[in-house]
Amino acid sequence: MENIKRKSIKGCILLESLISMALLSFLVTFLLSALTNSRQQEVQENQQIESLNVAQMAIESQLMELSLNGSVIKIRQDSTATIISDHGKEILRLEAQN
């Protein structure tokens, strides 16, 4: 009888350890993926800020195109709107109100 009890106790301890390890690995994976997503979002926001800063420099120096720090800003103006794009992607549109 004692031999069976010892084996069942060891089995329960092993099962609890495996469940704890699985839970810990799940939590660590979840935390690391959240950190990775946060960093990617921060990089994208910093790129947008840099593009807007370069666009501001282009407007202040009255240039229609400016390449700086990896941003290629092009400014198109017509009678109703000013469109600012970076690498062909529109980042800002200013429309005149009548």
N, C-alpha and C positions, 0 to 999 in steps of 0.2 A: 504494500500500500504506500509506503513512504516514497518509493521510487517513482510511482505514477504522480504523486503530488509534487515532487521536485521537478519532474519534467513539465507538468502543466504550469507551474509557477514560472519556470524558465521560459516557457512558450509565451506566457502572458507578458513577461518583461520584454521579450524580443518583439512581440507584436506592438506593444506600446512604444518601443524605441523606433520601430519602422514608421509608425504613424507620426511620431514626433519629427523624425527626419524628413518625411514627406511634407509635412506642414511647414517646417522651417525652410525647405528648399522652395516651396511654392511662394512663401512670403518674400524670400530674398529675390526670386525671379521677378515677382510683381514689383518690388521696390526698384530693382535695376531697370526694368522696362519703363517705369514711370520716370526715372531720372534721365534715361536716354531720350524719351519723348520731350521732356522739359528742355534738355540741352539743344535738341534739334529746333524746337520752337524759338529758343533764345537766339540761335544762329540766324534763323530766318528773319526775326525781328531786327537783329543788328544789320543784316544786309539791306532791309527796307530803310532803316534809319540812314545808313551810308548812302543809299541811292537818293534819298530825299536831300541829304546834305550836299551831294554833288549837284543835284538839280538846283538847289538854292544858289550854289556858286555860279552855275551856268546862267541863271536868271540875272544875278547881280552883275556879272561881267558881260551881259548881253550877248551870249553865245547861243547858237542854235543847236550845237552839238558839243559834248564834253565827255572825254574818257578819263577816268581817274579812279584809282583804287579798285579796279575790277568792275566798275559801273560804266556803262556806255549810255549816257543820257542824251536823248534827242527831244527837242522842243518844237512843236508845231503850233503855229498861231494862225487863226483866221478871224473874221469879224465877230464871231459869236463865242469862240472858245479857245483856250490854250490847253494843249494836251502834252503831257510830259510822259515819256516812255523810257524804260530801261531794258536793253536787249530786246526791243520790239514789243515788250509787254507794258501796257498802259498802267502807270502807277498813280497818276493824278490828272484830273480833268477840272479845269476852271472855266465856268461858263458865265458870260456877262448877263446880268439881269437888266431888262428894259423897264 
